[in-house]
Amino acid sequence: MTPRLEPCLDAEASRVAHYSIPAALPRLTLSAAAKGVTDPRAEPLCDSKTGRARRGRTIYAAMKRADGMSDQTERNIEVVKKGVEAFSTADIERMMSLFDDNIEWVQPGDSAISGTYHGKGELGQFFGRLAAKSATIAPRRFLADGDMVIVLSETTAGNETSEVAHVLTLRDGKVVRAQVYADTAAMERVFGRNQVAAG
């Protein structure tokens, strides 16, 4: 016997797992006879009378199975989201608390802010230089796999707006490494070119 697929148009359900669940969340049902056992996964995701999503563990577990996301991966995404929110609201103390003491941040290119920053002290100075140019970030998508979270965003600094990707590695709930992929020419226009002393 094949599973029945019926549309569930509960918008709230789609917000719960906004990373990959489409707005029309499918209703998956398997009869106990077909499964041969009583299985909580056989419960429909939508109430057949109201068409609204079921609440609680059943729908949450089903959505996590649908996108293959582990609990740890979800926690890592939440840590990164808190960091983006803290940056956006200029809550530097909260943002810095999400980084490991030995954080390594790699900023690409040859601009005055390019380079590798080690530890919270150097990283704090880097964020101060971003703040001086009224830098903002508008995240568009969060992607994750295990201990890695990728944030695809639109950033603005000075008069330049460009796309950027932050590839973040987390360990024990803290960001331990960040590799940034950005428009390096735009960074040079905003922050100037790194002046390397002649050898």
Contacts in CASP RR format, 6 or more apart in sequence:
PFRMAT RR
TARGET T0000
AUTHOR 0000-0000-0000
METHOD contacts of the structure
MODEL  1
MTPRLEPCLDAEASRVAHYSIPAALPRLTLSAAAKGVTDPRAEPLCDSKT
GRARRGRTIYAAMKRADGMSDQTERNIEVVKKGVEAFSTADIERMMSLFD
DNIEWVQPGDSAISGTYHGKGELGQFFGRLAAKSATIAPRRFLADGDMVI
VLSETTAGNETSEVAHVLTLRDGKVVRAQVYADTAAMERVFGRNQVAAG
1 30 0 8 1.000
1 31 0 8 1.000
1 33 0 8 1.000
1 34 0 8 1.000
3 28 0 8 1.000
3 29 0 8 1.000
3 30 0 8 1.000
4 27 0 8 1.000
4 28 0 8 1.000
4 29 0 8 1.000
5 26 0 8 1.000
5 27 0 8 1.000
5 28 0 8 1.000
6 26 0 8 1.000
6 27 0 8 1.000
6 29 0 8 1.000
6 44 0 8 1.000
6 46 0 8 1.000
7 24 0 8 1.000
7 25 0 8 1.000
7 26 0 8 1.000
7 27 0 8 1.000
8 24 0 8 1.000
8 25 0 8 1.000
8 26 0 8 1.000
8 27 0 8 1.000
8 45 0 8 1.000
8 46 0 8 1.000
8 51 0 8 1.000
8 52 0 8 1.000
8 53 0 8 1.000
9 23 0 8 1.000
9 24 0 8 1.000
9 51 0 8 1.000
10 25 0 8 1.000
10 46 0 8 1.000
10 51 0 8 1.000
10 52 0 8 1.000
10 53 0 8 1.000
11 23 0 8 1.000
12 52 0 8 1.000
12 53 0 8 1.000
13 21 0 8 1.000
13 25 0 8 1.000
13 45 0 8 1.000
13 46 0 8 1.000
13 52 0 8 1.000
13 53 0 8 1.000
13 59 0 8 1.000
13 63 0 8 1.000
14 21 0 8 1.000
14 22 0 8 1.000
14 23 0 8 1.000
14 24 0 8 1.000
14 25 0 8 1.000
16 53 0 8 1.000
16 59 0 8 1.000
16 60 0 8 1.000
16 63 0 8 1.000
17 63 0 8 1.000
17 64 0 8 1.000
17 66 0 8 1.000
17 67 0 8 1.000
17 69 0 8 1.000
19 67 0 8 1.000
19 69 0 8 1.000
19 77 0 8 1.000
19 141 0 8 1.000
19 142 0 8 1.000
19 143 0 8 1.000
19 144 0 8 1.000
20 66 0 8 1.000
20 67 0 8 1.000
20 69 0 8 1.000
21 63 0 8 1.000
21 66 0 8 1.000
21 67 0 8 1.000
25 45 0 8 1.000
25 46 0 8 1.000
25 53 0 8 1.000
25 63 0 8 1.000
26 45 0 8 1.000
27 44 0 8 1.000
27 45 0 8 1.000
27 46 0 8 1.000
28 44 0 8 1.000
28 45 0 8 1.000
28 62 0 8 1.000
29 42 0 8 1.000
29 43 0 8 1.000
29 44 0 8 1.000
30 39 0 8 1.000
30 41 0 8 1.000
30 42 0 8 1.000
31 42 0 8 1.000
32 38 0 8 1.000
32 39 0 8 1.000
32 42 0 8 1.000
35 42 0 8 1.000
40 57 0 8 1.000
40 58 0 8 1.000
40 61 0 8 1.000
41 61 0 8 1.000
41 62 0 8 1.000
41 65 0 8 1.000
43 54 0 8 1.000
43 58 0 8 1.000
44 54 0 8 1.000
45 53 0 8 1.000
45 54 0 8 1.000
45 58 0 8 1.000
45 59 0 8 1.000
45 62 0 8 1.000
45 63 0 8 1.000
46 52 0 8 1.000
46 53 0 8 1.000
46 54 0 8 1.000
47 53 0 8 1.000
47 54 0 8 1.000
53 59 0 8 1.000
64 70 0 8 1.000
64 71 0 8 1.000
64 74 0 8 1.000
69 144 0 8 1.000
70 146 0 8 1.000
72 146 0 8 1.000
72 147 0 8 1.000
73 144 0 8 1.000
73 145 0 8 1.000
73 146 0 8 1.000
74 144 0 8 1.000
75 173 0 8 1.000
76 144 0 8 1.000
76 146 0 8 1.000
76 147 0 8 1.000
76 148 0 8 1.000
76 149 0 8 1.000
76 170 0 8 1.000
76 173 0 8 1.000
77 142 0 8 1.000
77 144 0 8 1.000
77 149 0 8 1.000
79 98 0 8 1.000
79 149 0 8 1.000
79 170 0 8 1.000
79 173 0 8 1.000
79 174 0 8 1.000
79 175 0 8 1.000
80 98 0 8 1.000
80 142 0 8 1.000
80 149 0 8 1.000
80 151 0 8 1.000
80 168 0 8 1.000
80 170 0 8 1.000
80 175 0 8 1.000
81 139 0 8 1.000
81 142 0 8 1.000
82 94 0 8 1.000
82 98 0 8 1.000
83 94 0 8 1.000
83 95 0 8 1.000
83 98 0 8 1.000
84 137 0 8 1.000
84 139 0 8 1.000
84 151 0 8 1.000
84 153 0 8 1.000
85 91 0 8 1.000
86 92 0 8 1.000
86 94 0 8 1.000
86 95 0 8 1.000
86 98 0 8 1.000
87 95 0 8 1.000
87 127 0 8 1.000
87 137 0 8 1.000
88 136 0 8 1.000
88 137 0 8 1.000
90 131 0 8 1.000
92 124 0 8 1.000
92 127 0 8 1.000
95 127 0 8 1.000
96 120 0 8 1.000
96 123 0 8 1.000
96 124 0 8 1.000
98 173 0 8 1.000
98 174 0 8 1.000
98 175 0 8 1.000
99 119 0 8 1.000
99 120 0 8 1.000
99 123 0 8 1.000
99 174 0 8 1.000
99 175 0 8 1.000
100 171 0 8 1.000
100 174 0 8 1.000
100 175 0 8 1.000
100 176 0 8 1.000
101 119 0 8 1.000
101 120 0 8 1.000
102 118 0 8 1.000
102 119 0 8 1.000
102 176 0 8 1.000
103 117 0 8 1.000
103 118 0 8 1.000
103 119 0 8 1.000
103 120 0 8 1.000
103 123 0 8 1.000
103 174 0 8 1.000
103 175 0 8 1.000
103 176 0 8 1.000
103 177 0 8 1.000
103 178 0 8 1.000
104 116 0 8 1.000
104 117 0 8 1.000
104 118 0 8 1.000
104 119 0 8 1.000
104 176 0 8 1.000
104 177 0 8 1.000
104 178 0 8 1.000
105 116 0 8 1.000
105 117 0 8 1.000
105 122 0 8 1.000
105 123 0 8 1.000
105 126 0 8 1.000
105 177 0 8 1.000
105 178 0 8 1.000
105 180 0 8 1.000
106 115 0 8 1.000
106 116 0 8 1.000
106 117 0 8 1.000
106 177 0 8 1.000
106 178 0 8 1.000
106 179 0 8 1.000
106 180 0 8 1.000
107 113 0 8 1.000
107 114 0 8 1.000
107 115 0 8 1.000
107 116 0 8 1.000
107 117 0 8 1.000
107 126 0 8 1.000
107 180 0 8 1.000
107 182 0 8 1.000
107 187 0 8 1.000
108 114 0 8 1.000
108 115 0 8 1.000
108 180 0 8 1.000
108 181 0 8 1.000
108 182 0 8 1.000
108 184 0 8 1.000
109 115 0 8 1.000
109 184 0 8 1.000
109 187 0 8 1.000
109 188 0 8 1.000
110 184 0 8 1.000
110 188 0 8 1.000
110 193 0 8 1.000
110 194 0 8 1.000
111 184 0 8 1.000
111 187 0 8 1.000
111 188 0 8 1.000
111 190 0 8 1.000
111 191 0 8 1.000
111 192 0 8 1.000
111 193 0 8 1.000
111 194 0 8 1.000
112 129 0 8 1.000
112 191 0 8 1.000
112 192 0 8 1.000
112 193 0 8 1.000
112 194 0 8 1.000
112 195 0 8 1.000
113 126 0 8 1.000
113 129 0 8 1.000
113 130 0 8 1.000
113 187 0 8 1.000
113 191 0 8 1.000
114 184 0 8 1.000
114 187 0 8 1.000
114 194 0 8 1.000
117 123 0 8 1.000
117 125 0 8 1.000
117 126 0 8 1.000
129 191 0 8 1.000
130 157 0 8 1.000
133 157 0 8 1.000
133 158 0 8 1.000
133 190 0 8 1.000
133 191 0 8 1.000
134 156 0 8 1.000
134 157 0 8 1.000
134 158 0 8 1.000
135 155 0 8 1.000
135 156 0 8 1.000
135 157 0 8 1.000
135 158 0 8 1.000
136 155 0 8 1.000
136 156 0 8 1.000
136 157 0 8 1.000
137 153 0 8 1.000
137 154 0 8 1.000
137 155 0 8 1.000
137 164 0 8 1.000
138 153 0 8 1.000
138 154 0 8 1.000
138 155 0 8 1.000
138 156 0 8 1.000
139 151 0 8 1.000
139 152 0 8 1.000
139 153 0 8 1.000
140 152 0 8 1.000
140 153 0 8 1.000
140 154 0 8 1.000
141 151 0 8 1.000
141 152 0 8 1.000
142 149 0 8 1.000
142 150 0 8 1.000
142 151 0 8 1.000
142 152 0 8 1.000
143 149 0 8 1.000
143 150 0 8 1.000
143 152 0 8 1.000
144 150 0 8 1.000
147 169 0 8 1.000
147 170 0 8 1.000
147 171 0 8 1.000
148 167 0 8 1.000
148 168 0 8 1.000
148 169 0 8 1.000
148 170 0 8 1.000
149 167 0 8 1.000
149 168 0 8 1.000
149 170 0 8 1.000
150 165 0 8 1.000
150 166 0 8 1.000
150 167 0 8 1.000
150 168 0 8 1.000
151 165 0 8 1.000
151 166 0 8 1.000
151 168 0 8 1.000
152 163 0 8 1.000
152 164 0 8 1.000
152 165 0 8 1.000
153 163 0 8 1.000
153 164 0 8 1.000
153 165 0 8 1.000
153 166 0 8 1.000
154 161 0 8 1.000
154 162 0 8 1.000
154 163 0 8 1.000
154 164 0 8 1.000
155 161 0 8 1.000
155 162 0 8 1.000
155 163 0 8 1.000
155 164 0 8 1.000
155 182 0 8 1.000
157 187 0 8 1.000
157 190 0 8 1.000
157 191 0 8 1.000
158 190 0 8 1.000
159 190 0 8 1.000
160 183 0 8 1.000
160 186 0 8 1.000
160 187 0 8 1.000
160 189 0 8 1.000
160 190 0 8 1.000
162 182 0 8 1.000
162 183 0 8 1.000
162 186 0 8 1.000
163 182 0 8 1.000
163 183 0 8 1.000
164 180 0 8 1.000
164 181 0 8 1.000
164 182 0 8 1.000
164 183 0 8 1.000
165 180 0 8 1.000
165 181 0 8 1.000
165 182 0 8 1.000
166 178 0 8 1.000
166 179 0 8 1.000
166 180 0 8 1.000
166 181 0 8 1.000
167 178 0 8 1.000
167 179 0 8 1.000
167 180 0 8 1.000
167 181 0 8 1.000
168 175 0 8 1.000
168 177 0 8 1.000
168 178 0 8 1.000
169 175 0 8 1.000
169 176 0 8 1.000
169 177 0 8 1.000
169 178 0 8 1.000
170 176 0 8 1.000
END
